[in-house]
Amino acid sequence: MQITRLDIDSHEEVYRLRDPNSGLTGFIAIHSTQLGPAAGGLRMRPYEDESEALRDVLRLSHGMTLKNAAAGLPLGGGKAVIIGDPAARKTPALLQAVGRAVESLEGRYWTAEDMGMTTADMAVIATETRHVAGLAEGLHGSGDPSPVTARGVFNAIRTALRQRFGADDLAGRVVAVQGLGNVGRNLCALLHAAGARLIVADVDPVRVVQAVEDWGAEVAEVARIHASSADVFAPCAIGGILNERTVPEVAAAIVAGAANNQLAAPGDAVALHRRGILYAPDFVANGGGIINVAAEILRCPDRETWVAEKLARLDATMGAILARAAAENVGPNEVAERVVAERMAAQAA
Ligand code: NAD
């Protein structure tokens, strides 16, 4: 296998992986190890080409530095991507090749599941490296992080409601959820149980029908869910959903969801703020999943208590960010990035 180091100024270490025997082409990016070993998931997607995959891994690994710092974890930011359709090209040999590449980094990068990966895939990777989390089995195995991610997003929605309306009661509130996957479904269940009315959209019609049956959800067009008449818009599907086209159409007072990299460009956060829409920064709102994974990486003996404490602290961080943004009359994303920079500077001092 060829592991080639690329010299990229913005990141500590970046590697191109190529293993013709298993068909692996991919990248591992370590953005920062300032707070601890870099941690972030492994994503497999049919990227158009290597440049698209490289752009994604650089952006996502930077996002993990922000997310891990915001969650108060002693972890840095990293990510890995594989080029290819997981349904067609994912094989044990390919996963093992990734495992060997991760092991070669001697613990400076920890991988876990992300899009296109499962806990079973992590078990295959674990045959080649110790530096993998998101395992279902074993003493510290943390399994699927999605329920904890959904809990964190639910908390973020309530905190944003409190900041915007002075009360966090969900009874009678309307939440538009984009994406009914692992996180979206868990989030809908929590919102429904708390008395919220749901509007949903998903490209998979089976998931939409299920949401109607389970929670009496109203259905929106996939391309229009962001414009639904709702109190909260919760993006739980794809990145870049808040962009030049959609931001002017958002009708909700609050945007808070699980999707990574919701903002297509930094200017979209400013545009939301100018429109008076409260945006709960994604890398704070969706930190529950990495908290769950971190308990495994850090081998926490009492995982449940540790995760619950970290989730509560994450929620307090969100509350402080939203309050500070309101006091300074700036968008919360800008404040969240400053909070992370302050934490990293304090750690370096
Ligand atoms: P998932 O793949 O299980 O679900 C995504 C859902 O979105 C699927 O049902 C899919 O059909 C739907 N979808 C795709 N494109 C769509 C579109 N254009 N419009 C509407 N629906 C669409 O993924 P997930 O694990 O639920 O994660 C959702 C998002 O949250 C992703 O952006 C992910 O990166 C992010 N995230 C997830 C976790 C986690 O713990 N799973 C943690 C942090 C962040």
Residues whose N, C-alpha, C, O or C-beta is under 5 A from the ligand:
A	BS01	NAD	P145 S146 T149 Q178 G179 L180 G181 N182 V183 G184 A201 D202 V203 D204 V222 C236 A237 I238 A258 A259 N260 N286 G289
